[in-house]
Amino acid sequence: MPIWKVLDIALGMVVMGTVGTLIGVTMGGGLFPVAVGVGLVLGCVIGYLGGRRFLVSIMIGTVLGGALAWLVAGIDRIWVGAGAGAAMGGFLGVQISMLLDMRAARKAPPEEAEPTVSQP
């Protein structure tokens, strides 16, 4: 397995494991380990599939959401803002990635169709 794939999987586990931890803290009780486990598994899958832009957008959303919650609601609510920021970062990351892919497809030269020869 190439080193970039391993790094993508590790990044996915860190980012989605953090999101799973934030969700587990919110849900509380016995669901904490389940949320962390699901986050780690999803992080492995997303990293394996090469979702680096998606993971980075979640990471940026987590940091910005936590910082905004700290400024607005105080230190006790950082984890709520970080969780909400991660969700928004993921949503915006998917949308931006889709728009960038559409833009790249529009700029790509059109493929020329091979002429077909009809057989009698």
N, C-alpha and C positions, 0 to 999 in steps of 0.2 A: 504494500500500500504506500503511495507517495506521501512524503512528509506534509504536503499542503492539505491532503485529505485528513490526516491525523490532526493537524492544527485546526481545521474546520470543525471536526468532531469535538475537539476539546473546547473550542469557542462556543459551540452549540450547547455543550453540557454546562459550561459556566453560566451562560446567559439564561438559558431556559431553566436551569436548576435554581438560579436566583429568582426568576419569575415564579417558579413553583414554590419556593420558600415564602415569597411574599403572599402568594395566594393561600398557602397553608397557614400562615400567621393570621390572615383575615378569617379563614374558615374555623380555625381552632380545633381543639379536641383531637380525636383520633385520625382526622383527615390530613393532618400535617405531613406524615410520612408518605401518604398516598400522593398528595400534591407534589411533593419533592420528587418522588419516584417517577411520576408521569412527566414532570418537567425534564428530568434527566434523560428519559427515553426519547421524548420528542426532540430534545437537543441533539442527541446522537443521530437521529434520523435526519433532521434538518441539516446538520453539519455534513453528514454523509452525502446528502443530495446536492450540497454546494450552495446553501442559502446564506452566504456570507453577508450580502447586502441586507437581507432581512434581519439577521442577527445583530448587525451593527445598528440598524434603525431601532431595534428593541432596546439595545444598550443605551443609545442616546436618549430615547424616551424615558427610560428608567431614571437616568441621572437628572434630566431636566424636570421630570415630574416630581421626583423627590426634593429637588432644590426649590421648586415652586411651592410645594406643600410646606416646606420648612419656613419659607418667607411668609406665607399666608396664614398657616394654622399652627405653626410652632413645631418643635422637635418631636412631639409625641405623635404626629401624623405623617412623618416622612414616609413610612412604609406604605401608607394608603396612596399617597401621591406617586410613589415609585411604581406601585402596581398599576395604577391608572395610566401613568406615563408609558409603561411598558406596553400596555394594550394599545394605546394610541400610536406609539412608535411602530408597533407591528402592523397596524392597519395602514398607516401612512407609508410604511416601507413597501408593503405589497402594492399599493396604488402607484407609488413613484416608480417602482421596478417595472410595473406593467406599462406605464407611460414611456419609460426609457426604452423598453423593448419595442414598443410600437414605433417610436421615433427612429430607432435603428433599422427596423424593417422598412420604413418608408424611405430612408436614405440609401438603402442597399440597391444596387442596380438590379433591374428586373431580369429574371431568368429567361433566356431565349428557349422557346420550344423547338425541339427538333422537328424538321419537316417529315411528315408522314407520307409514305408511299402506299397508295392504294393498290391492292392486288386484284386483278380481275377474276 
